Amino acid sequence: VTNRIRVLRAERDWSQAELASRLGVSRQTVNAIETGRYDPSLPLAFLIAAVFGTTIEEIFEPDSHGAEARSS
Amino acid sequence: MQPGTVVLACRNQWDWRLATYPQWMELDTWQLSKMERILDIMESMLYIDRWEGDPMAQTVSVATKGLGSACNSARFFVGTRRQLWGDTALMVMAVLASAFLSRALHYRLPASAAGVFLAVAAALIGWLFIRQLARGERGWMFYAAMLLFGALPSRGDMAFEAGAAPVWAVAVALLTAVPAVVGIVGAVRTVRALDEMWRQTNYRALAFAFIATLIAVLAQWLLEPLGFVFLTWWRLPLLMAVLWGVGMIWAYRRLK
């Protein structure tokens, strides 16, 4: 799963620590999600979407394998 | 030591050694570099230890250890309620540092290589903890505190030697299990308080540590007839703690 968290965060001029504070998680977790090393749970994904005032689909996208599976 | 000798005023291991052995040179031959000895020092800083030959003295010793365990438990409960895990870690490190300071000041012996290593390690960990504390990140400080606390086991088994202690002394000795239970409960509560990524990482690390320890125990069981005995009562929890740390690194690198 790829995501646009880094872009959305930059638009709001938030640091990783600030976003982590808003989400109630650690800064390392935000970093791991941004870099694609960790896929958040559905509740956390909803929370991320809520913090950015958007929907999950606007933030997260399936990777190439997931996209292929969805199209087929 | 002569049978029936009662060793008094053992504030720390060196005092006990001094009271036990007539020769000062015995202190030099004492191998501080061995972790077992260091753990003994840390333990004896908190508990009055090893009374031999006198049932009454032994009973007092067991009661004192029970009191020490109760104090430790109280400290842990207070730490839990006030979110002061870092203080516990700092306290244990302070005990460690004071042990080496005591050695240096009291016997005027040069610090051993192991002492220097441990002092540097303690300083490094202390700096890390202070930094974590300043950032408000208290999660894995607790793990290190638990690791150090795990290095302070009580020797309640002394009370179970046949006919050596009255029944109530055995009950007091059982109090030494309280810190272990508190530690387990504290660890579970701490892991549950972590965010989902660290919780998942910890669960994987714990599973890794559990299975690896099981394999190590089985390996020892197979190799024991050949004379290989590498897991003693205190090395086993230490091994689990180390494997937990290794598992954390492994699990963090294999997220997703």
Contacts between the chains, C-beta under 8 A, distances in Angstrom:
chain1	res1	chain2	res2	distance
A	24	B	195	7.1
A	25	B	195	3.8
A	25	B	196	7.3
A	25	B	197	7.1
A	26	B	137	6.7
A	26	B	139	7.1
A	26	B	194	7.8
A	26	B	195	5.4
A	26	B	197	7.3
A	26	B	198	6.3
A	28	B	197	7.3
A	28	B	198	7.6
A	29	B	195	5.3
A	29	B	196	7.4
A	29	B	197	4.2
A	29	B	198	7.0
A	32	B	197	5.9
A	32	B	255	5.8
A	33	B	197	7.9
A	37	B	255	4.7
A	37	B	256	6.3
A	38	B	197	5.3
A	38	B	255	4.5
A	38	B	256	6.0
A	39	B	256	5.9
A	40	B	196	7.2
A	40	B	197	7.9
A	41	B	196	5.5
A	44	B	196	6.1
